[in-house]
Amino acid sequence: MTPMERSLVELIPEALLAAGAVLGLLLGSWLPRRRQWLVGLVACAVCGAGTVAAAVLATGPPATAFSGSFAADPVTATARIVILGSTLLVALLGLGPLHGHPRQSEFFVLLQLAALGALMLAGAQDLLLLAAAYLLASVPSYVLAGFRKDGPGTEAALKYYVVGALLGLLMLAGITLLYAAGRGSAYPLLRTELPGAPAGLTAAGTVLLLAGMAFKAAAVPGHYWLPDAVQGSTAPVGAFLTTVPKIGALAALYRLAAVPFAGTSAGWPELVAVLSAASMTLGNLAAFFQRDVRRLLAYSAISQVGYLLMPVAVAGRDSLAQPALLFYLAAYALTNLGAFAVVCALPALRTLDGYRGLARHRPGLAISLTVCLLGLLGTPPTAVFLGKLEVFGAALDGGLGWLMVLAAVNTLASLFYYLRWIAPVFAVAPPSGGGDGTPGGRAGAFAPGERTAPAAAVAGVAATLSVLLGLAAGPVLAVLDGPLAG
């Protein structure tokens, strides 16, 4: 097998996603509006096939593609499975609300392109490929945020775009500085050259590069766009924005920490630790005062990034960092998507009070929501509980005991706003209205509908898998460790 053929084999999941986007674009141009839902089925099939292909490729040894610019190793394999699986769930969430929409096919095409960008972020092993992946993951997401073309959606897309463009430029400036300092853009070359490069040049490039990656991960200081984008967009798009780009960005950050910045004096661990502390604290404090369920989940996502950055801060210094990060990413994706699936299944309910009495009318959704919210908190036996234990242990072993203590305090504090949502769900008497002009807690607002049935099913599946992943944590963690390619 020639190097080109081997490279193409290693990129089968990405190739499937790209082909699915092109096929969906062509089908959307030819199919009548009443049959546009076929594009959604194609997207689901492509994501499913890509997940299977990623799992098969994961059984092989670490490898690289296209002269080492893309890595296929345990980090990439896990990110592929989680990103493709998450995109599949989001596509299922979008089938109902977008049924009959004049631009239904465009939604699924944009979804696949944004997911493809996240996949490329996860496997990028060259700064130039990282920049291209950043753009590919960002531009379709901007359009998805404003997909409804209404006032809130347009505002959300504009804020998302402005912040992304600004921090993207800073990231490109950082890549330029690191290219000058390291005399190249390939990660293995940078690992060799950066320790001997001028410390100021390397530090400036590192800070600017982190600014752009913080935007993709929705970490402080690049987090401002997320609450408005999630609130102003449709619920399936909110589920996507709080999950898929974050996975690609965090995998990319881990690879940066473990390869090009390993052994440099650029202060990478300290910078990432500060971003971790700021993200978890700000996200939790801001979530305390939220009544809109989408904004609450958005600030919860920001706080979760803080925990996920902990193993990135100790990458290369502790052997627990890699399996802890990868397991937590999978656990968070399932749990967060499960909570958003409940929101998609009850589109009329926008505030916490609107969920009052849910357990009496929709007990299945109430149980799924409770499992997912307690899972985001880190309650056993959910997968996030094991993920938090792993990242806490990695931070402690890596010499960041103060960050572990802060994370434990933040976890305890987050109990407040998750319980603020769970308590009305099991309240006996629903109110006459939702407090925001919606039907609120009336029985009609909880009535199952044909178009919300897929979302309810996704909520149940995600909640169940979150618990099962937590129970199977031992075997899963064992296969997440392994050397990086290159």
C-alpha positions in Angstrom: 0.0 0.0 0.0 1.4 3.4 -1.0 1.7 6.3 1.5 -1.2 8.0 -0.3 -3.4 5.0 -0.1 -2.5 4.5 3.5 -3.4 8.1 4.2 -6.7 7.8 2.6 -7.5 4.7 4.6 -6.6 6.5 7.9 -9.1 9.3 6.9 -12.1 7.1 6.1 -14.4 8.6 8.8 -13.6 12.1 7.6 -14.0 11.1 4.0 -17.4 9.6 4.8 -18.6 12.8 6.5 -17.4 15.0 3.6 -19.0 12.7 1.0 -22.2 12.7 3.1 -22.2 16.5 3.0 -21.7 16.7 -0.7 -24.4 14.0 -1.3 -26.8 15.9 1.0 -26.2 19.1 -0.9 -27.0 17.4 -4.2 -30.1 15.6 -2.9 -31.4 18.8 -1.4 -31.1 20.5 -4.8 -33.1 17.7 -6.6 -35.6 16.4 -4.1 -39.0 18.1 -3.6 -39.5 19.7 -0.3 -41.7 16.9 1.1 -38.8 14.5 0.6 -36.0 16.6 2.1 -36.1 14.4 5.2 -34.1 11.9 3.2 -31.1 14.2 3.5 -31.4 13.8 7.3 -31.4 10.0 7.0 -28.3 10.2 4.8 -26.6 12.3 7.5 -27.6 9.7 10.2 -26.4 6.8 8.0 -23.0 8.6 7.3 -22.5 9.3 11.0 -23.3 5.7 11.9 -21.0 4.3 9.3 -18.2 6.8 10.3 -18.5 5.7 13.9 -18.1 2.0 12.9 -15.1 2.9 10.7 -13.5 4.9 13.5 -13.9 1.9 15.9 -12.3 -0.5 13.4 -9.4 1.9 12.7 -8.9 2.3 16.5 -7.8 -1.3 16.7 -4.7 -0.6 14.7 -1.4 1.0 15.8 -0.9 4.8 15.9 -0.3 6.2 12.5 -0.1 9.5 10.6 -1.5 10.6 7.3 -0.3 13.1 4.6 3.3 13.5 5.7 2.5 13.5 9.4 0.1 16.4 9.4 -2.9 14.3 10.6 -2.5 11.8 13.5 -4.6 8.6 13.9 -4.0 7.5 17.5 -6.2 6.9 20.7 -7.0 10.6 21.0 -8.2 10.9 17.4 -10.0 7.6 17.6 -11.9 8.5 20.7 -12.7 12.0 19.4 -14.0 10.5 16.2 -16.3 8.1 17.9 -17.7 10.7 20.3 -18.0 13.5 17.6 -19.7 11.2 15.1 -22.0 9.7 17.7 -22.9 13.1 19.0 -23.6 14.4 15.5 -25.8 11.4 14.9 -27.9 12.2 18.0 -28.1 15.9 17.0 -29.3 14.9 13.5 -32.0 12.7 15.1 -33.0 15.7 17.3 -33.3 17.8 14.1 -35.5 15.4 12.1 -38.7 16.4 13.9 -38.4 20.2 14.3 -37.1 20.7 10.8 -39.7 18.4 9.0 -41.0 20.3 6.0 -38.7 23.3 6.5 -37.7 24.9 3.2 -34.0 24.6 4.2 -34.1 21.3 5.9 -31.4 19.8 3.7 -29.0 22.7 4.4 -29.2 22.1 8.1 -27.9 18.5 7.8 -25.2 19.6 5.3 -24.0 22.3 7.6 -24.1 19.9 10.6 -21.8 17.4 8.8 -19.4 20.1 7.7 -19.1 21.5 11.2 -18.6 18.0 12.6 -15.9 17.4 9.9 -14.1 20.5 11.1 -14.2 19.2 14.7 -12.7 15.9 13.5 -9.9 17.6 11.8 -9.2 19.7 14.9 -8.9 16.5 16.9 -6.4 14.9 14.6 -4.4 17.9 13.4 -0.7 17.6 14.0 0.4 20.7 12.1 -0.4 24.3 12.9 -1.6 25.0 9.3 -4.0 22.1 9.4 -5.2 23.3 12.8 -6.0 26.7 11.4 -7.9 25.2 8.4 -9.8 22.9 10.8 -10.7 25.9 13.0 -12.3 27.7 10.0 -14.1 24.6 8.8 -15.5 24.0 12.3 -16.5 27.6 12.7 -18.1 28.9 9.5 -20.9 26.3 9.2 -21.6 26.8 12.9 -22.1 30.5 12.4 -24.8 29.7 9.8 -26.4 27.1 12.1 -26.7 29.6 14.9 -28.7 31.9 12.7 -30.6 29.2 10.9 -34.0 30.4 11.9 -33.4 33.9 10.4 -35.3 35.6 13.2 -34.2 38.4 15.6 -32.7 36.2 18.4 -31.1 33.9 15.9 -29.5 36.7 13.8 -28.2 38.3 17.0 -26.8 35.0 18.2 -25.1 34.3 14.8 -23.6 37.8 14.7 -22.1 37.6 18.2 -20.8 34.1 17.5 -19.2 35.3 14.3 -17.6 38.5 15.7 -16.0 36.7 18.6 -14.9 33.8 16.4 -13.4 36.2 13.8 -11.5 38.2 16.4 -10.1 35.3 18.3 -9.4 33.4 15.0 -7.2 36.3 13.9 -5.4 36.2 17.2 -4.9 32.5 16.7 -3.5 33.0 13.3 -1.1 35.6 14.7 0.0 33.1 17.4 0.6 30.4 14.7 2.7 32.9 12.8 4.8 33.6 15.9 5.2 29.9 16.7 6.1 29.1 13.0 8.9 31.7 13.3 10.1 30.4 16.7 10.0 26.8 15.7 11.1 27.1 12.1 8.1 25.1 10.9 4.5 24.1 11.6 4.7 20.3 12.2 4.2 19.3 15.8 7.2 16.9 16.0 9.5 19.7 14.6 8.1 22.2 17.1 8.7 19.8 20.0 12.4 19.8 19.0 12.8 23.5 18.2 10.6 25.4 20.6 12.7 24.6 23.8 15.6 26.5 22.2 13.6 29.3 20.7 13.3 32.8 22.3 11.1 32.5 25.3 9.2 35.7 24.7 8.3 34.8 21.1 7.2 31.3 22.2 5.1 32.7 25.1 3.4 35.3 22.9 2.5 32.7 20.3 1.2 30.3 22.9 -1.1 32.9 24.5 -2.5 33.9 21.1 -3.0 30.3 20.0 -4.8 29.5 23.3 -7.1 32.5 22.7 -8.4 30.9 19.5 -8.7 27.4 21.0 -10.5 28.8 24.0 -13.2 30.1 21.6 -13.7 26.7 20.1 -13.9 25.1 23.5 -16.1 27.9 24.9 -13.6 28.4 27.7 -12.8 31.7 29.4 -12.0 34.2 27.8 -13.6 33.0 24.6 -16.9 32.0 26.2 -19.1 35.1 25.7 -20.8 33.9 22.6 -22.1 30.6 23.9 -25.1 31.6 26.1 -26.6 34.0 23.5 -25.9 31.5 20.7 -27.6 28.7 22.5 -30.6 30.7 23.6 -31.1 32.4 20.2 -30.7 29.2 18.1 -32.9 26.2 17.8 -32.5 23.5 20.5 -30.8 21.0 18.3 -28.2 23.6 17.3 -27.7 24.5 20.9 -27.0 20.8 21.7 -24.5 20.7 18.9 -22.7 23.9 19.8 -22.2 22.9 23.4 -20.9 19.5 22.5 -19.2 18.8 19.2 -16.8 21.8 18.7 -15.8 21.4 22.3 -14.7 17.8 21.8 -12.5 18.7 18.8 -11.0 21.7 20.5 -10.1 19.9 23.7 -8.5 17.0 21.8 -6.5 19.5 19.9 -5.4 21.3 23.1 -4.3 18.0 24.6 -2.2 17.2 21.5 -0.7 20.6 21.6 0.2 20.2 25.3 1.6 16.7 24.8 3.7 17.2 21.7 4.9 20.7 20.6 4.7 22.4 24.0 6.1 19.4 26.0 9.3 20.6 27.7 9.0 24.3 26.7 9.2 27.2 29.1 6.2 28.9 27.6 4.1 28.4 30.8 1.6 26.2 29.1 0.5 24.2 32.3 0.0 27.4 34.3 -1.9 29.2 31.5 -4.3 26.2 31.0 -4.7 25.8 34.8 -5.8 29.5 35.1 -8.2 29.1 32.2 -9.6 25.9 33.8 -10.2 27.6 37.1 -11.7 30.7 35.5 -14.0 28.7 33.3 -15.5 26.4 36.0 -15.9 29.2 38.4 -17.5 31.8 36.1 -19.7 29.1 34.5 -21.1 28.0 37.8 -21.6 31.5 39.2 -23.4 32.7 36.1 -25.6 29.6 36.0 -26.9 30.4 39.5 -29.1 33.2 38.2 -30.4 31.6 35.0 -34.1 30.8 34.6 -34.0 30.0 30.9 -33.1 26.4 30.6 -31.0 26.9 27.5 -28.9 29.6 29.0 -28.5 27.4 32.1 -27.2 24.5 30.0 -24.9 26.9 28.2 -23.3 28.2 31.4 -23.1 24.6 32.6 -21.2 23.8 29.4 -18.7 26.5 30.2 -18.2 25.2 33.7 -17.7 21.7 32.3 -14.9 23.0 30.1 -13.1 24.0 33.3 -13.1 20.4 34.5 -12.1 19.1 31.1 -9.1 21.5 30.9 -7.6 20.0 34.1 -6.0 16.9 32.3 -4.9 19.2 29.5 -2.9 21.3 32.1 -1.0 18.2 33.2 -0.6 16.5 29.8 2.7 14.8 29.6 3.3 15.1 33.3 0.8 12.4 34.5 -0.2 9.1 32.8 -3.8 9.6 33.9 -4.3 12.7 31.9 -5.1 11.1 28.5 -7.6 8.5 29.6 -9.2 10.9 32.1 -9.8 13.5 29.3 -11.1 11.1 26.7 -13.4 9.3 29.2 -14.8 12.6 30.5 -15.4 13.9 26.9 -17.5 10.8 26.1 -19.4 11.1 29.4 -20.0 14.8 29.0 -21.2 14.4 25.4 -23.8 11.8 26.3 -25.1 13.6 29.4 -25.3 17.0 27.8 -27.0 15.7 24.7 -29.5 13.9 26.9 -30.4 17.1 28.8 -30.8 19.0 25.5 -32.9 16.1 24.1 -35.5 16.8 26.8 -35.5 20.4 25.9 -36.1 19.5 22.3 -38.9 17.1 23.3 -40.6 20.0 25.2 -40.2 23.0 22.8 -42.9 25.1 24.5 -41.1 25.1 27.8 -38.3 27.7 28.1 -38.0 28.4 31.8 -37.4 26.3 34.9 -40.9 26.9 36.2 -42.3 25.6 33.0 -41.1 22.1 33.9 -43.2 22.1 37.1 -45.2 18.8 37.2 -43.3 17.1 34.4 -42.9 13.9 36.4 -46.7 13.5 36.6 -47.3 13.9 32.9 -44.1 12.6 31.2 -42.4 10.4 33.8 -39.9 9.0 31.2 -38.7 12.5 30.3 -38.5 13.5 33.9 -36.3 10.5 34.7 -34.1 11.1 31.7 -33.7 14.8 32.7 -32.9 14.0 36.3 -30.3 11.4 35.3 -28.6 13.8 32.9 -28.6 16.8 35.3 -27.3 14.7 38.2 -24.8 13.3 35.7 -23.6 16.8 34.8 -23.2 17.4 38.5 -21.1 14.2 38.9 -23.4 11.9 40.8 -22.6 8.1 40.8 -23.1 5.9 39.0 -23.2 8.2 36.0 -20.2 8.4 33.7 -19.4 12.0 34.5 -18.8 10.9 38.2 -16.0 8.6 37.1 -14.7 11.2 34.7 -14.4 13.8 37.4 -12.7 11.3 39.7 -10.1 10.6 36.9 -9.5 14.3 36.1 -9.2 15.2 39.8 -6.7 12.4 40.3 -4.7 13.5 37.2 -4.6 17.1 38.5 -3.5 16.0 41.9 -0.7 13.7 40.6 0.4 16.4 38.2 1.1 18.9 41.0 -2.1 21.0 40.6 -3.7 20.2 44.0 -5.1 23.7 44.3 -7.0 23.3 41.1 -8.4 20.0 42.3 -9.7 21.6 45.5 -11.2 24.5 43.5 -12.9 22.0 41.2 -14.4 20.1 44.1 -15.8 23.3 45.6 -17.3 24.2 42.2 -18.8 20.8 41.8 -20.5 21.2 45.2 -21.7 24.7 44.3 -23.2 23.5 41.0 -25.6 21.3 43.0 -27.7 24.4 43.6 -28.7 25.3 40.0 -29.1 21.7 38.9 -31.5 21.1 41.8 -33.3 24.4 40.9 -34.3 22.6 37.7 -35.0 19.2 39.2 -37.2 20.4 42.0 -40.1 21.8 39.8 -40.0 18.6 37.7 -41.2 16.6 40.7 -43.5 19.3 42.1 -47.1 18.1 42.7 -49.1 21.1 41.5 -48.2 22.7 38.1 -48.7 26.4 37.7 -51.2 27.9 35.3 -48.5 29.2 33.0 -44.8 29.0 32.3 -44.0 32.5 33.3 -42.8 33.4 29.8 -46.0 33.4 27.9 -45.8 29.7 27.1 -48.3 27.1 28.2 -45.9 26.5 31.1 -46.9 23.6 33.3 -50.4 22.9 31.8 -50.9 19.3 30.8 -51.1 20.3 27.1 -47.5 21.5 27.2 -46.3 18.0 28.2 -48.4 16.2 25.6 -46.3 13.9 23.4 -46.2 14.9 19.7 -45.2 13.0 16.6 -42.4 15.4 15.8 -41.0 15.3 19.3 -40.9 11.5 19.6 -37.3 11.2 18.3 -36.1 13.7 20.8 -37.8 11.8 23.7 -36.2 8.6 22.5 -32.7 10.3 22.2 -33.2 11.5 25.8 -33.9 8.1 27.1 -31.0 6.5 25.2 -28.5 9.1 26.2 -29.5 8.9 29.9 -29.2 5.1 29.8 -25.8 5.1 28.0 -24.5 7.6 30.5 -25.2 5.2 33.4 -23.9 2.2 31.4 -20.7 4.0 30.6 -20.2 4.8 34.2 -20.7 1.2 35.2 -18.3 0.0 32.5 -15.7 2.6 33.3 -12.9 0.2 34.1 -12.7 -1.6 30.7 -13.3 1.6 28.8 -10.5 3.5 30.6 -8.1 0.7 29.8 -8.5 1.1 26.1 -8.2 4.9 26.1 -4.5 4.9 27.0 -1.8 4.7 24.4 1.0 6.6 22.7 0.3 9.5 20.4 1.3 9.3 16.8 4.4 11.1 15.7 
